[in-house]
Amino acid sequence: MKDERLAPVIYLSHGGGPLPLLGDERHQAMVGVLKEIAGNLLRPTAIVLVSAHWEAACPTVTGGARPPLIYDYYGFPEASYTLTYPAPGEPKLAERIVSMLNAQKIPATLDEHRGFDHGMFVPLKIMFPDAEIPCVQLSLINTLNPSEHIAMGKALAALRRENVLIIGSGFSFHNLKAFFSANDADTRRKNLAFDAWLQHLCLDEKLSEVAREEGLIHWDSAPAARFCHPREEHLLPLHVCYGAALRAATRIYDFDIMNIKASVVVWVD
């Protein structure tokens, strides 16, 4: 009998630049959670990752066979710019993703030259350090429209039946000023309020999927939403993940990164 299990979907908080790979003690809990999650997964045949660090006019997919790394961060130690993650690309899968999106009237295109940014290689180097699983990176749409990103996930959901792991790499809190200023009680209160909203929306099985989707579309009505996400690019990978799962999450892992509570949302069928 054919195995009908679906590959998981994961929305993860990827931390501050390359710091998780440099032994930064403020990222130890995050690194531990990502390793735990990866250790519980069946090994995927391929990975499709949506990164908060790539926006394009339409969904764009890395089409190269050997994508280089993009060190898209500044002011970090020299070791940050010699990190490696030589995972192969998967050009045929990339072409198929474009076709799947186009079939749902979502214009999409290939970029055969773009490499993997740190939203991709940092968490994958933690989770799959052998760098042997073929990987494809998918951009956000620069309109930052929540509905469009949920639609992207819906268009790609069938990949899960082929043991393709879908990952949304962002950060459940992304107010940089709050990270690098004193972590006062008001910041913590707002951080916890938004995280509680996110966990309830993603986990509550009593919510209809219509209500869950509406909640994600109107995420900026959540408590302290625009404080936690002055710009939403680090939240929208969650919308793609939800579109691919279309149900309540199985589990949420939470931890502190640089004195900020962050969450990882996992769907496992």
N, C-alpha and C positions, 0 to 999 in steps of 0.2 A: 504494500500500500504506500502511496506517495505521502511523504511527510508534509503535513499542511501547516506546520508551525511557521509563524512569521518572525522575521528578524526583528530585533528590538529597535526602538527609536530612543535617542538620548539627547536631551538639551542640557548642555553643561556650561558651567562658569569656568572660563579658562585662565583666570588669574591675571596678574599684572605683567604684561610683556613676557620676557623670557625668564622671569624670576623663579617660576616653578621648577625650571631645569637647572638652576644655579644653587640649589640647596637653601633657598631663602626659608627661614624657619616660619615665617608668616604664611607660607603656602603648604606646610607639611600636611595639614589636615586635608586639603584639597587633593594633594598628590596621593595620599592614602586612599581616599574615596575613589578616585579614578582607577587606581590599581585594583581595588576591590571589585568595582563594577566590571572591569575587563576580565578579571579572573573568573567571574561568574557567567561569562558569555560563551556560547558556542562560537568558534572562530568563524568570522564572516568570510565570504568569498570576495567581497569588495566593500569599500566604504565610500559613501557619498556624504560630504561634509559641507554644510552651509556656514560660512564664516562672517562674523560681524565686520570684518576688516576688508571686505570687498563689496563695493556697490557698483552697479552698472545700470545703463538705461533700460536693459531688459535682462532677464536671467541669463547668465553667461557661465559656461562650463569649461574647466581646464581640459584641453584636448590633447595635450602632449603625452608622449610615451614616458618621458623622464623629466618631469617638472622640476626646476631648480627651487631653492628656498628663497623667499623674500624676507629680508631682515627689516621688517617695517616697524622699527622702534628706534629710539634715540637715547643716548646718554647712559647706556648700560655698560658693564665691564666688557673688555675685549673678547672674553670667551663667548659672549652672546652672539658674536658675529662669525664664529667658527662652528656653531652647532650644525649637525648634519641630521638629515632624515631622508635617506635615499629610496623612499617608497616609489614603486612604479606607478605611472598613470595607467589609465584604461581607456584608450581612445574609442573603442567600440561602445563601451558603456556610456561614455560622454556623448557620443552621437545619438545613442538611444534616448538619453535623458532629454536632449534637445527635441527629438521627435515626440516624446511623451508630452512635453510641455506644449509643443506646437499643436498637437492633436486636441488639446483642451483650449485652443485659441489663446495660448500664452506665448507671445513671440519670444524666442530664445535663440542663442547663438553659441558657437564654440570660440574659444581663445586657445590656439595651439601653442602659444609662447609664454603665457603667464605661469608663474610658479605658485608654490604653496606658501601662504602667509603664516604669521605666527599663530593666528587663530586656529590653524590646522595643525602645524607641525608640533607645537608645544603640547597640546593634550594627547596627540597620537603617539608622540615619543614616550609619554608616560604610560599610556594604555597598551600600545603594541610596539615595544622598543625594537623588535627585530626588523621593522620597516619592510616586511615582505608582502603585506596585503595590498593589492592594487587600490589606489585612491583617486577620487575625482572630487574637485572642489567646485562648489556652486555659489554664485554671487547672490547678494540681495538685490532688490530693485531700488533704484535711488529715489523713487517717490516715497519710500518708507510707508507704503499703504498696508495696513494690517491684513485686510481682506485679500489682497493680491498675494501675500506670503502664505496665508492659509491655503489658497488655491494652488500655489506651487506644490505644497506638501501633498494635497489630494491627488494631483497629477502624477506624483511619483510613488504613491503608496504601493502600487503593484510590485515594485522592486523588492519589497519585504518578503514576498513569496519566493524570491530567488536567493535568499540568504545575504541580501545586501543591507548592511548596517547604515542607517540614516542618523547623522549627528548634526545637531545645531550647536554651534560653538559661539557663545556670547558671554554674557555676565548678567546675573539676575539683579545686580545693582551696578550702576555705572555713572556715578557722579564723581568725577576726578577730583574736584575741589574738596569733596568730603573725605576722600581717601588721604589726601595730602595735607589736610588741616587737622586741627585737634578734633578727636572723636568725642564730641560733647553729647550730653544726654538727649538733646533735640535730634541730632543726627541719628543716634541709635534708635530713638522712638520711631522716626520716619522710616528707617531701614526695616525695622521689625514689622511695622504696620503694612508696608507694601509686600514684604515676604509672606506674611500671614495671608494676605489676599491672594497672592499667587498660589500658595500651597492649597488653600481652600478651593480655588477655581479649578486647579489641575487634578486634585485628588477626590473631590466629593462625588461619589457615585450617584447621589440623589439628584444631581443637576442633570437636566436634559442636555443633549449635545447642542441643541439650538442655543440654550442659555450659556453653555460653556464657550461656544464660538462667539456669541455676542459679547461676552465678557472680555475675551481676548481682543476683539475688534475695537471695543471701547475701553481698552486698558488704561487710558489716560484719565479715566474717572475713578480709578482705584485710589486708596489712601496714599498720599505723598507721591503719586505717580511721577509727576514732573520733577520732583526733587531727586528721586531715585534714578530717573532716566530723563535728564534734560534733553537728550536726543535718543531716539529709540532703537538705534541700530544694533545694540547689544541684547535687546529683548526680542527682536523680530525672528531670530533663528528658532525661538520657542514656537512661534506661529507656524513656521514651516513644519516643525516636528508634530505639532498638534494636527495639522492637516493630513500628515501621513499616518497618524494613529486614530484620530476621530473617536476617542473615548477617554475616560478618566485614566490618569497615570497609575501605574502599578506602585510606584514608590518615589518618594523624594528624599534625597540625602541633603543635609545642610551642615554647614561648617562656617568658621570665620576665616576670612582672608583680609589681612591688614586691618583688623578690628571691625570688619564689616561682615554681616551675615550674608552668605550666598547659598544658592540652591542648585541642585542638579536634579532634573526630572527624567524619570525612566519609565518607558512603556515596554513591558515584556508580555507577550502572548503565550 
